[in-house]
Amino acid sequence: MANDPLAIAAPPSRAEARALLLVVCAALLWSALVANDRMTWFMEVMWVIAGVPLLVWRWRRFPLTRLLSWLLAVHALVLIVGGAYTYAETPPGYWLRDGMNALGFAVQRNPWDRVGHFMQGFVPAILARELLLRCTPLRRGGWLVYLVLAAVLSFSAFFELIEWWSAVAFGADADAFLATQGDPWDTQWDMFTCLIGAAISLLLWSRLHDRQLGLSADVRRVRVPIGA
């Protein structure tokens, strides 16, 4: 099958795509109205502010699969909630912490930051997979998995650099954006959580994603001689 960027089997319907867009935009507007810290809000949701117009602009020529569209919408909502309350103070994070403590896990910090970094791997893994399969000659297999994981980890590391630059530029005003909550290993945990999210996403969604991309079950394997 040729790599035609438009050749996908299951994009969302027009009504479905509009509903997802409406939910994300409504949540973004709500978060702007209730944000505890305007600077933190902007730094957390800037990916949504930049991504939504880009998707709308390119949708006719490059629609995404239904799976990726829903995952991006959910990821946007996680970012928006984190931006509205700051990651250390999100009510859903406190609910999650209380639930985990009730199950016997000793969780002291608000875990919404961990949720955010898990999603930073869980969703971009499918985004990277879709772009690689639709826009490059790459086929399914070990190299695809490797490059997806590498891309996700690269973005995670870049995001940690953004946090560092924010701390240097804004000092204590960037504490809410950093959301370390006193953990000296927060940066390492963030990247590890992102990697776990990406790996789980590939294991969970790859077959469904292949069907929605319209890829056949057969994978042509080409052996490259050593030294070629």
N, C-alpha and C positions, 0 to 999 in steps of 0.2 A: 504494500500500500504506500503510495507516495505521501510525503510529508506536506499535505495541504493544510495550512493553519485553520481553514474554515471547515475542514472535514471532520466534524464531531457528530456523534450519533445522538447525544442527549443534552442539548442546552436547555436551560429553564424556559418555560413558556413566557410570553411577553407579560402576562399578568403576574406570573410568579416573580419575574425579575423586577417589575415595578413595585411589587409588595415588599420585596427585600430592600430595595432602595428607599422606599418610604419609611420602613421601620428604622433603618440605620440613620437616615436624615432626621427623623423625629427624635431619636435617642440623642443624636449629636446636639440638636437644638436644646433639648432638656438639660443636657450636661453643661452646656454653656451658661444656662440660667442659674443652675444650682452649684456651680463649681466652687469648692472651698478655696482654691488657689489658682488664679488665672494663669500664671506662668506655668505651673505644673500641668494644668489642664491642657494648655496649648501644646506643650512638649509631648504629652501622652497621646493626644488625638491627632497630631499633625499628619500621621500616616493615613488616617481616615480622611482628613481634609484634602490631602494630596491624591489619595487613591480613588475616591469616589468620582471626581470629575474626569480622571483619566479613563476609568472604566466606562463611564457614560459616553465619552468622546470616541472611544475605540470599539464600542459594543457592536455596531453594525458590521464592521469588518472583522472583528475578532471576539465573537461571543465566547464565554467560558462554559465549561460543563456545569450541569446542575449541581454536582457534588462540590466543585470548587466555589461556585457562587454561594451556596449555603455556608460553607466553611468560612469564607471571607466575611460574610455577614455576622456570623457568631463571633469571629475574632474581633471584628469592629466593635461589637457590643461589649466584649471584655475590656478592650482598650478604653471605650467611652466611660464605662463604670469606674475604671481605675482613675481616669482623668477627672471625673466629677468629684470623687471623694478623696483622692490620693490612694495609692495602693496600700498604705499602712492603716487606712481608716475605712475601707469599704465594708458596708454592712454584709454583703454576701460572703466576704472573707471571714468575718466574725462568725457567721452562721456555720461556715465550713469548719472553722477552728473548733467551735463548740461541738459539732457533730463528730469530729475526729477525736476529741477528748472523751466524748461519751463512749466511743468505741475502744478506748484504752490507749490511744496515742497521746503522748505528752507534747502537745503543740502549744507553744507560747505566743509566737508571732502571728500576725494576720497573714494567712497563706495566699492571699489574692495575687501577690507578686509572683509566687511560684506558679499559680494558674496562668498568669500572663506570659511567663517565659515558657511554660509547657506549650501554650498555644502558639508562641513564637516559632516553635518547631513543628507542631502538629499541622498547622495550616500552610505555612510557606513551603513545607515539604511537597504538598500536592500542587501548589502553585509552580514551584520549580520543576516538578515532574511534568506538568502539563506543558510548560513552555519548552522544555527540552525535547519532549516527544513531538510537539507540533511545529517547532521552529528550527530544529536542527536535524541532521541525519541520524542522530543517536536512536538506538532501539532499546527495547527492554532487556534487562540483564544486570550483571554485576556492576558494569560501569555506570549505568543509570543510577543505581542505588548509591554508589560511591559519590557521584557528582551531586546528587540531591542532598545527601548528608553534608558534603563539603560546603555547598552553597548555603545551607541553613546555618551551619556553624560559623561560616564567614560573616553572615549577617548578624548573628548573635554577638560575635566579637566586635563588629563595627558598632553595634548598639551600646556595648559596654564602653567603647571609646567615646561615644556621644555623651554617656553619663559622666565620664571623666572630664571631658571638655566643659560640660555644664557646671561641674563642681569647681573647676578652675575659674570659669568665667563669672559665676554667680555666687560662689561661696556657700554660706549657710542657706541662702534662698533656694538652692537646688536640692536641699536635703530631702524634701518630699518626693522629688523626682527620682532620686537615687534609691529611696525605699530600702536601705540596707537593714534597718531596724536593729542595729547593733551587731550584726553578723559579720565578722571579719572575712568570712569565706563566701560572702554573698555573690560576688562576681563569678566565682567558680561554680557555685550552685546554680546560678542563672544559666550558664552555658551548658552545664550537665543536664539540667531539666529540659532545656531546649532540644538537646540531642535525643533524650529519651522520648520527647513528644514527637520528633521527626521519625524515629525508628518505629514507634507504635503506629503512627499514621500510615507509613508505608505498608506495614504488615496488615493493617486493618482495611485500608481502602484501595490498594493497588488493583485488585481484580475488578471491583466496581468501576474504578476510574478507567480501566482499559475498555470496559464495555461502553461507558459513556463517551469515550474518545472514538469508538468504532473500530478498535483494534481487534484483529482476529486472535484466536487462541494459539495459533502457530507462530513461533518466533524463529526467524531464519538466523542461524548461527554461522558466522564466518570465522574460520580458523586462520589466524595470521602467523606464518612461520616465524620462529625466533630469528631475530637479526634482519627481518625484512624491513 
